[in-house]
Amino acid sequence: MTHSPAAQAAEEAGVPRHPRAFEPVTLVVTVLLSVLGAVIGLVLITTLGIAPNTSVIGALIAMLVGRVSFAALRRMRDPNRQNLVQSAVSGSTFAAANSLVTPIAVPFLLGRTDLVWPMLGGAVIGLAVDSWVLYRVFDSRLLPATAAWPAGIAAAETIRAGDEGGRKAKLLGVSALVGFVGGLFKVPTSAAGVAFLGNIWALLMFGVGLLVAQYAPVLLHVDLSAHYVPHGVMIGAGLVALVQALLMMRNRGGRKTAEAVEGPATEGAAPGGEPENARPAHFAPEVRTVDAARLRRGLLEGLVLFVAGALGIALMGGVLSGMGGAGLVGWVLLAGVAALVHQLIVGLAAMHSGWFPAFAVTLIFLILGLVLAIPMVPLALLVGYAASTGPAFADVGFDFKAGWLLRRDGVPWHPYEVAGRRQQYLSQLVGFAVAVLVVAVAWKPFFADGHVPPVAQVYVDTIKTGLTDGHALAVMGLWAIPGALVQLLGGSSRQMGVLLATGLLVATPQAGWLVLAALTVRVLWRRHARRKAAGAAAEQAATEAADNDLALVGAGLVAGSSLSDVSQIVRTF
């Protein structure tokens, strides 16, 4: 197998070689488990309306494969190879369930089966651009590797516990059992799990949103979703978040780049965009691998590619015949911007909370399309295209976070991290390709049996019904104000407005109480750990040890809840 010049130069300089995504054994295991992940995602999204987090499940299966006493499979004991497989499995699951099946169900339910294949082609473009943009901008000021990415921490801790065994494995196992049992009894234990892993302020607002959504109908006799209150809050918070994202694209302040730490480059450039001779030798969390210039390029590339994809859908779907030349230009631009905005809002919410409001944000663009009086078929294609972005963006972020944690002991760290992230991306492309093939083969029999994603039915019903409430736009505009204020006060690092809106939109019963209870335990446990320490250095060490224990508990709860979700596949047969 040939390698890039940068990879060959790194090997000649003594940089340890990261496991490759296309090594025969790794590739075979990746493809087989990706088929399993895609099928699981397809079945559960069309029958139960859920897409389980298979990151930790992929990690568990990869660990089990590595324990098989067969010469070739022993290579899978390497945590970094397990990370590659885990990345592909989670990618295939989310791609099949959220990015592919849901979009193509929209034209199918409208009775336009002739548009299913064009929509699938557009969804594949959306999926590809979605993952490419995240690969380009992960570990920038906008989407830093040091952020929570809770599912990524859960996957990394699962792999570590399986590799190291002992106390870590026991704590993870007990927590996973609690999460699994809770899931069987419909208790959202994953909410408590992410509260041990995510940003405290962001999750506090997430919990508040969940509680308000749960009790407003009972105490205030008001259905917030029916009056578009959560959507208004998300619009306001999302607009401010976009402005904050634009400001982050400037090269001012924030965490240093490798060049700032090591000095200016004199030759070469790494695949990650940093100079060859400007890389820290050891793990440096204060150093970003993506600078402001690459962040700008990545987002601009994403916008151009999304607009090009929208043009392709418009031409394949016959949008021109129903809208004319000016309408086509407007539709293409709106669809491209909607895809980019959708992925950013969903990604920011997932980065801090582990939950992403993809359905709700898509519904916002659907309502905007109704306000603009976009005809039914072009609106359906717009909704499907927007829905294809976001979930894969968030999932790739989770997996990159897991890899970033697992690779922190590599020396020299910076080139090893960049090389490992590239291999993860290639592995996820394999998972995405498998998902595309599975969906292309399976959508007809699934849809013929009446198995369609429930959220797609909601989109279609909304398109057919239209805005029966003439005040909907005014209500959303009014509630956008507090959403914008909360987001502005929390700042870009906390995303409090986006997470408040996410809680209002997700509205999972009892999840709010579990989030707040877990946050309380988290704060008290850290204080208890610091109280027993003497001196600033000891307090810091005690806090880190407490956080590590809580991360294991959170990872176990998320893993157990995910296993419970997957076990529900039995009920569909």
C-alpha positions as a printed Julia matrix, in Angstrom:
573×3 Matrix{Float64}:
   0.0     0.0     0.0
   1.33    3.45   -0.9
   1.37    6.23    1.64
   1.32   10.0     1.34
   4.68   11.84    1.18
   3.93   13.35    4.6
   3.32    9.89    6.07
   6.51    8.49    4.56
   8.51   11.46    5.87
   7.01   10.96    9.32
   8.0     7.29    9.35
  11.55    8.14    8.22
  11.77   10.69   11.07
  10.97    7.98   13.61
   7.28    8.8    14.15
   5.36    5.67   15.26
   3.08    4.4    12.56
  -0.61    4.54   13.37
  -2.69    1.45   12.44
  -4.19    1.77    8.97
  -7.88    1.69    8.12
  -7.25   -0.47    5.04
  -5.12   -3.18    6.66
  -6.74   -6.47    5.55
  -7.84   -7.71    8.99
  -9.01   -4.28   10.14
 -10.86   -3.69    6.89
 -12.69   -7.04    7.0
 -13.76   -6.53   10.6
 -14.78   -2.96    9.78
 -16.97   -3.96    6.84
 -18.69   -6.83    8.67
 -19.48   -4.78   11.76
 -20.52   -1.79    9.64
 -23.12   -3.98    7.93
 -24.41   -4.93   11.37
 -24.49   -1.28   12.47
 -26.32   -0.14    9.33
 -28.96   -2.85    9.69
 -29.47   -2.04   13.37
 -29.85    1.66   12.58
 -32.22    0.97    9.69
 -34.47   -1.35   11.7
 -34.68    0.79   14.82
 -35.26    4.13   13.05
 -38.09    2.68   10.95
 -39.79    0.71   13.71
 -39.13    2.48   16.99
 -38.04    5.87   15.73
 -34.67    5.82   17.53
 -31.07    5.73   16.36
 -28.94    4.18   19.11
 -25.47    5.42   19.92
 -23.37    2.56   18.59
 -19.99    4.19   19.31
 -19.61    2.37   22.6
 -21.23   -0.77   21.23
 -18.73   -0.79   18.37
 -15.96   -0.39   20.93
 -17.26   -3.33   22.95
 -17.54   -5.59   19.9
 -14.07   -4.58   18.69
 -12.64   -5.47   22.11
 -14.34   -8.85   22.03
 -12.97   -9.53   18.56
  -9.5    -8.67   19.84
  -9.84  -11.31   22.55
 -10.34  -14.11   20.0
  -7.32  -16.43   20.11
  -6.62  -16.38   16.41
  -3.36  -15.04   15.03
  -4.81  -12.46   12.65
  -7.48  -11.19   15.04
  -4.98  -10.6    17.84
  -4.07   -7.4    16.02
  -7.46   -6.09   17.07
  -6.24   -5.9    20.69
  -4.62   -2.6    19.78
  -6.88    0.18   21.2
  -6.25    2.34   18.14
  -7.47   -0.4    15.8
 -10.52   -0.82   18.02
 -11.05    2.92   17.66
 -10.98    2.62   13.87
 -13.6    -0.14   13.89
 -15.71    1.67   16.47
 -15.66    4.81   14.3
 -16.89    2.92   11.25
 -19.66    1.09   13.12
 -21.1     4.24   14.66
 -20.75    6.04   11.33
 -22.68    3.36    9.44
 -25.46    3.35   12.05
 -26.06    7.08   12.07
 -25.61    7.37    8.31
 -28.18    4.69    7.55
 -30.72    5.83   10.13
 -30.48    9.62   10.11
 -28.65   10.79    7.02
 -30.08    8.42    4.37
 -33.34    6.66    5.24
 -35.06    9.64    6.84
 -34.49   12.0     3.85
 -35.65    9.51    1.2
 -38.77    8.69    3.2
 -40.03   12.26    2.72
 -40.68   12.09   -1.06
 -41.85    8.48   -0.69
 -44.56    9.49    1.8
 -45.6    12.32   -0.52
 -46.29    9.72   -3.18
 -43.33   10.78   -5.32
 -41.39    7.53   -5.5
 -39.69    8.87   -8.64
 -37.82   11.31   -6.39
 -36.48    8.72   -3.96
 -33.33    8.0    -5.94
 -32.54   11.68   -6.6
 -33.09   12.34   -2.91
 -30.81    9.44   -2.0
 -28.14   10.92   -4.26
 -28.55   14.28   -2.51
 -28.44   12.65    0.9
 -25.19   10.89   -0.01
 -23.73   14.27   -1.01
 -24.94   15.79    2.26
 -23.43   12.91    4.23
 -20.1    13.17    2.41
 -19.8    16.94    2.83
 -20.99   16.69    6.43
 -18.16   14.37    7.41
 -15.57   16.21    5.29
 -16.27   19.54    6.98
 -15.93   18.02   10.45
 -12.66   16.36    9.44
 -11.38   19.74    8.3
 -12.43   21.79   11.34
 -12.29   19.39   14.3
 -10.05   20.74   17.06
 -10.48   24.37   16.0
 -11.75   27.2    18.16
 -15.27   26.41   16.98
 -15.17   22.66   17.62
 -12.23   22.0    19.99
 -11.07   18.53   20.93
 -11.02   19.67   24.56
 -14.81   20.18   24.51
 -17.06   17.54   26.06
 -18.14   15.34   23.1
 -19.69   12.98   25.72
 -20.18    9.93   23.52
 -16.55   10.18   22.47
 -15.4    10.11   26.08
 -17.67    7.13   26.69
 -16.18    5.22   23.73
 -12.61    6.03   24.76
 -13.18    5.03   28.39
 -14.83    1.8    27.25
 -11.82    0.88   25.1
  -9.36    1.83   27.85
 -11.21   -0.14   30.51
 -11.24   -3.22   28.29
  -7.54   -2.82   27.57
  -6.43   -2.16   31.15
  -8.97   -4.25   33.08
  -8.94   -4.11   36.88
 -10.83   -1.42   38.78
 -11.68    0.56   35.64
 -13.31   -2.42   33.98
 -15.32   -3.23   37.11
 -16.56    0.33   37.53
 -17.48    0.54   33.86
 -19.24   -2.84   33.99
 -21.34   -1.97   37.04
 -22.33    1.38   35.54
 -23.2    -0.27   32.23
 -25.44   -2.75   34.05
 -27.26    0.12   35.77
 -27.66    1.87   32.43
 -28.95   -1.26   30.75
 -31.52   -2.03   33.44
 -32.62    1.59   33.48
 -33.1     1.5    29.73
 -35.26   -1.62   29.99
 -37.57    0.29   32.35
 -37.61    3.35   30.07
 -35.46    5.4    32.46
 -33.21    7.75   30.38
 -29.99    6.76   32.14
 -27.95    8.09   29.23
 -29.02   11.58   30.33
 -27.3    11.04   33.68
 -24.31    9.58   31.85
 -23.71   12.63   29.67
 -24.13   14.87   32.73
 -20.99   13.24   34.14
 -19.13   13.93   30.89
 -20.29   17.22   29.37
 -19.94   20.92   30.06
 -21.64   21.7    33.4
 -23.17   25.04   32.4
 -24.4    23.77   29.06
 -25.92   20.67   30.65
 -27.53   22.76   33.39
 -29.46   24.68   30.72
 -30.2    21.41   28.94
 -31.72   20.02   32.15
 -33.74   23.19   32.71
 -35.11   22.94   29.18
 -36.07   19.31   29.7
 -37.92   20.11   32.93
 -39.76   23.09   31.46
 -40.86   20.99   28.48
 -42.03   18.19   30.78
 -44.03   20.28   33.24
 -45.3    23.23   31.18
 -48.29   21.2    29.85
 -49.17   20.09   33.39
 -48.61   23.31   35.35
 -49.28   25.95   32.7
 -51.62   23.92   30.47
 -49.58   24.96   27.45
 -48.07   22.69   24.81
 -44.89   24.58   24.03
 -44.12   22.64   20.85
 -47.6    23.2    19.44
 -47.03   26.94   19.84
 -43.5    26.79   18.36
 -41.91   28.2    21.53
 -38.89   25.81   21.51
 -38.38   26.51   17.82
 -38.3    30.24   18.47
 -35.75   29.81   21.26
 -33.59   27.69   18.96
 -33.82   30.26   16.15
 -32.6    33.05   18.44
 -29.87   30.94   20.03
 -28.85   29.53   16.66
 -28.47   32.95   15.05
 -26.25   34.15   17.89
 -24.28   30.87   17.74
 -23.65   31.45   14.03
 -22.38   34.97   14.71
 -20.12   33.57   17.44
 -18.87   30.95   14.99
 -18.03   33.65   12.45
 -16.12   35.58   15.09
 -14.15   32.44   15.96
 -12.91   32.28   12.39
 -10.68   35.25   13.14
  -7.19   34.36   14.3
  -7.42   36.08   17.68
  -6.92   34.68   21.19
  -7.95   31.19   22.18
  -5.78   28.12   22.4
  -2.42   28.26   20.64
  -1.59   26.5    17.43
   1.45   24.31   17.16
   3.24   27.01   15.18
   2.72   29.55   17.95
   4.22   27.13   20.48
   7.18   25.85   18.46
   7.92   28.78   16.2
   7.32   29.52   12.5
   7.71   26.87    9.84
  10.48   26.83    7.3
   9.44   23.86    5.2
   6.6    21.45    4.44
   3.11   21.15    5.77
   1.32   18.34    7.52
  -2.03   16.88    6.46
  -3.58   18.61    9.46
  -2.55   22.03    8.2
   0.36   22.59   10.63
   4.05   22.95    9.7
   6.14   19.78    9.63
   8.74   21.21   12.01
   6.27   22.99   14.3
   4.73   20.14   16.26
   4.89   19.53   20.01
   6.59   16.23   20.81
   4.26   15.39   23.7
   0.54   15.73   24.25
  -0.35   19.4    24.71
  -4.06   20.05   25.34
  -3.5    23.8    25.0
  -2.38   23.31   21.38
  -4.95   23.09   18.59
  -4.26   21.1    15.47
  -6.5    23.37   13.34
  -5.91   27.12   13.17
  -8.3    29.93   12.24
  -7.23   29.93    8.59
  -8.07   26.26    8.15
 -11.35   26.76   10.02
 -12.3    29.47    7.51
 -11.32   27.3     4.57
 -13.18   24.29    5.94
 -16.45   26.15    6.46
 -16.23   27.94    3.11
 -15.47   24.64    1.36
 -18.48   23.15    3.11
 -20.76   25.97    1.97
 -19.59   25.69   -1.65
 -19.98   21.91   -1.65
 -23.42   22.07   -0.02
 -24.59   24.6    -2.63
 -23.22   22.37   -5.41
 -25.04   19.39   -3.9
 -28.26   21.39   -3.72
 -27.9    22.27   -7.4
 -27.49   18.59   -8.21
 -30.65   17.69   -6.29
 -32.54   20.51   -7.98
 -31.58   19.3   -11.43
 -32.23   15.62  -10.65
 -35.51   16.37   -8.83
 -36.98   18.73  -11.4
 -37.14   21.78   -9.13
 -36.68   24.08  -12.15
 -39.96   22.99  -13.72
 -41.92   24.11  -10.66
 -40.07   27.3    -9.72
 -38.4    28.92  -12.73
 -34.87   30.31  -13.04
 -34.94   32.86  -10.21
 -36.72   30.44   -7.93
 -34.12   27.77   -8.67
 -31.25   30.1    -7.71
 -33.0    31.08   -4.5
 -33.8    27.46   -3.64
 -30.24   26.28   -4.25
 -28.76   29.03   -2.09
 -31.29   28.45    0.69
 -30.73   24.68    0.64
 -26.94   25.08    0.76
 -27.03   27.54    3.66
 -29.65   25.44    5.47
 -27.43   22.36    5.23
 -24.42   24.22    6.66
 -26.41   25.93    9.44
 -28.15   22.66   10.3
 -24.86   20.79   10.72
 -23.31   23.53   12.85
 -26.23   23.86   15.27
 -26.61   20.09   15.6
 -22.85   19.71   16.02
 -22.58   22.37   18.72
 -25.44   20.84   20.69
 -23.94   17.37   20.41
 -20.48   18.62   21.36
 -21.69   19.86   24.74
 -24.57   17.54   25.61
 -24.23   14.37   23.55
 -27.8    14.97   22.26
 -28.51   16.55   18.9
 -31.88   18.13   17.95
 -31.68   17.21   14.27
 -35.44   16.69   13.9
 -36.31   20.02   15.5
 -33.77   22.08   13.55
 -34.96   20.51   10.3
 -38.51   21.4    11.28
 -37.42   25.03   11.67
 -36.25   25.12    8.04
 -39.46   23.39    7.0
 -41.48   26.15    8.69
 -39.28   28.78    7.01
 -40.02   27.14    3.68
 -43.75   27.29    4.37
 -43.45   30.97    5.26
 -41.63   31.57    1.96
 -44.41   29.66    0.13
 -42.01   27.16   -1.45
 -44.0    24.6    -3.5
 -44.52   21.15   -2.02
 -41.97   19.1    -3.98
 -39.08   21.6    -3.74
 -39.86   22.01   -0.03
 -39.76   18.25    0.49
 -36.37   18.06   -1.22
 -35.12   20.99    0.87
 -36.21   19.26    4.07
 -34.63   15.97    3.04
 -31.34   17.65    2.13
 -31.15   19.54    5.43
 -32.02   16.35    7.36
 -29.09   14.53    5.74
 -26.61   16.79    7.51
 -25.85   17.09   11.22
 -26.0    13.56   12.68
 -22.89   12.35   10.83
 -21.17   15.64   11.68
 -21.83   15.03   15.38
 -20.95   11.34   15.19
 -17.6    11.98   13.52
 -16.88   14.51   16.27
 -17.62   11.9    18.94
 -15.29    9.41   17.29
 -12.49   11.93   16.76
 -12.75   12.83   20.43
 -12.36    9.16   21.36
  -9.31    8.84   19.13
  -7.82   12.08   20.48
  -8.05   10.69   24.02
  -6.57    7.31   23.05
  -3.66    8.83   21.12
  -2.51   11.31   23.75
   0.4     9.07   24.82
   1.87    8.93   21.31
   5.35   10.44   20.89
   5.81   12.63   18.95
   2.2    13.45   19.65
   1.2    16.01   17.04
   2.0    14.08   13.82
   0.68   10.88   15.41
  -2.6    12.61   16.24
  -2.97   14.01   12.73
  -2.17   10.63   11.15
  -4.58    8.81   13.45
  -7.41   11.23   12.74
  -6.92   10.71    9.0
  -7.14    6.94    9.42
 -10.32    7.36   11.47
 -11.83    9.44    8.7
 -10.97    6.8     6.11
 -12.45    4.11    8.33
 -15.65    6.1     8.68
 -15.86    6.49    4.92
 -15.92    2.69    4.75
 -18.8     2.68    7.25
 -20.65    5.34    5.24
 -20.19    3.38    2.0
 -21.6     0.26    3.64
 -24.58    2.27    4.92
 -25.29    3.61    1.43
 -25.3     0.09   -0.03
 -27.53   -1.29    2.74
 -30.05    1.53    2.36
 -30.04    1.3    -1.46
 -30.9    -2.4    -1.22
 -33.28   -2.32    1.73
 -35.42    0.81    1.4
 -37.99   -0.68   -0.99
 -38.96   -3.72    1.13
 -38.88   -1.64    4.32
 -41.1     1.12    2.94
 -43.41   -1.39    1.23
 -44.08   -2.95    4.64
 -44.93    0.43    6.1
 -41.64    0.77    7.99
 -40.74    4.45    7.65
 -39.07    6.81   10.14
 -41.76    8.5    12.26
 -40.01   11.87   11.97
 -40.33   11.71    8.18
 -44.08   11.28    8.61
 -44.12   14.42   10.78
 -42.29   16.37    8.08
 -44.73   15.24    5.41
 -47.81   15.94    7.54
 -46.49   19.45    8.23
 -45.81   20.05    4.54
 -49.32   18.95    3.6
 -51.05   20.87    6.39
 -49.02   24.06    6.17
 -49.07   26.78    8.8
 -52.64   26.78   10.04
 -51.66   29.18   12.84
 -51.07   32.61   11.35
 -49.28   33.77   14.49
 -46.62   31.03   14.38
 -43.98   33.28   12.83
 -44.65   36.08   15.32
 -44.45   33.65   18.25
 -41.14   32.24   17.05
 -39.79   35.75   16.57
 -40.82   36.72   20.09
 -39.24   33.65   21.74
 -36.12   34.06   19.67
 -35.25   37.04   21.88
 -34.71   35.12   25.16
 -32.96   32.35   23.24
 -30.54   34.88   21.76
 -29.95   36.53   25.14
 -29.17   33.25   26.92
 -26.79   32.23   24.15
 -25.11   35.63   24.24
 -24.7    35.6    28.03
 -23.32   32.04   28.06
 -20.77   32.72   25.35
 -19.52   30.43   22.61
 -17.75   28.05   24.99
 -20.94   27.03   26.8
 -23.65   27.2    24.1
 -26.25   27.7    26.85
 -28.95   29.04   24.54
 -28.6    26.19   22.06
 -28.7    23.65   24.89
 -31.74   25.27   26.51
 -33.55   25.02   23.18
 -32.33   21.44   22.76
 -33.88   20.47   26.1
 -37.16   22.17   25.17
 -37.23   20.34   21.84
 -36.08   16.89   22.99
 -38.53   16.88   25.92
 -37.65   13.37   27.15
 -39.69   12.63   30.32
 -37.68   12.48   33.57
 -34.41   13.18   31.74
 -34.21   16.66   33.25
 -34.24   15.32   36.81
 -31.52   12.81   36.0
 -29.33   15.5    34.41
 -29.67   17.83   37.4
 -29.15   14.98   39.9
 -26.0    13.83   38.09
 -24.67   17.38   37.95
 -25.25   17.7    41.71
 -23.4    14.45   42.37
 -20.61   15.63   40.09
 -20.12   18.91   41.96
 -20.32   17.3    45.41
 -17.95   14.47   44.47
 -15.34   16.91   43.2
 -15.62   19.01   46.37
 -15.27   15.9    48.51
 -12.14   14.88   46.61
 -10.57   18.33   47.0
 -11.41   18.51   50.71
  -9.22   15.48   51.44
  -6.24   16.96   49.57
  -3.58   19.23   51.04
  -2.07   21.87   48.81
  -2.91   23.19   45.34
  -1.1    20.4    43.48
  -2.82   17.71   45.56
  -6.21   19.36   44.99
  -5.63   19.38   41.25
  -4.64   15.7    41.27
  -7.66   14.8    43.43
  -9.99   16.68   41.09
  -8.59   14.88   38.06
  -8.97   11.51   39.79
 -12.58   12.34   40.69
 -13.3    13.42   37.11
 -11.81   10.16   35.8
 -14.06    8.1    38.07
 -17.12   10.11   37.03
 -16.14    9.73   33.38
 -16.07    5.95   33.8
 -19.5     5.99   35.46
 -20.87    8.22   32.72
 -19.36    6.04   30.01
 -20.91    2.95   31.58
 -24.35    4.53   31.8
 -24.21    5.6    28.16
 -22.94    2.17   27.1
 -25.64    0.34   29.05
 -28.4     2.59   27.72
 -27.15    2.09   24.16
 -27.13   -1.68   24.62
 -30.69   -1.46   25.88
 -31.7     0.49   22.77
 -30.12   -2.1    20.48
 -31.74   -4.95   22.4
 -35.11   -3.53   21.39
 -34.45   -4.78   17.88
 -35.72   -8.15   19.13
 -39.17   -6.63   19.58
 -39.38   -5.81   15.88
 -39.36   -9.46   14.81
